Amino acid sequence: MVGSSINLLPIESFHSDYFKKKFNFGPPYIHVQTTAYALSSVGYRLLSKNGFFSVSQNLKKNDVISHYEILLSQIILNNDYSIASILPTHEEFSISKRGVDFKDTTKNGDSLYKAAFYGRTLNPTESVFIKTNRNLISEKELASYTFTSLALFSLNSFLTEDGLNLFQKSLEKLHADESFTITMEQLKSVLNNVKNNNPILAKELRKLL
């Protein structure tokens, strides 16, 4: 099984402890992050044989992580198959290899955070998938990656109506002005600097504010 990334879940983490209480597998519970992954037919049959696809009840978030994401990799590993990712140094793990030689190079085992993969932030071109709710890249950067990935398909008329809408929206975001926030303390500091260096400009700014 190959995924875009692998979570090197620490033994002392909440999800590790939660999983250990529910299933009879030994830690550490490294696992493919299931946002994007590929599975062979052999792996599929193995999971099916172990009842992996038989869960029918509604699960809460922590149970989804345990019953689906973590359990998926543990079944594969404990049947002497390997899991892998497309990221460098995270290419392959097995029942006998459940870690990397370079410690503390992710954020609690998870590389899908800002500056959490060997001190840098992964971008979509190397990980295929990113979590947009973790502020890994700005909205404008996301629009740029989306636009360039769809551009060739657009030129060759391969996009569906939804694809064309996404393409157009990403282009609009590229041209949109970026806004920023400033606190009252920061504003006061700026105005004081202007007052000291340019009293006339300060007077005009007060009229506007």
Secondary structure, DSSP 8 states (H G I E B T S, - for coil): -EES-EE---TTSHHHHHHHHHS---S---EE-TTSEE--HHHHHHHHHTTGGG--S---HHHHIIIIIIHHHHHHHTTT--BEESSTT-S-B-SS--S-SSTT-SBTTB-SSTT-BTTB---HHHHS---GGGTSS-HHHHHHHHHHHHHHHHHTT---HHHHHHHHHHHHHHHS-------HHHHHHHHHHHHHH-HHHHHHHHHH-
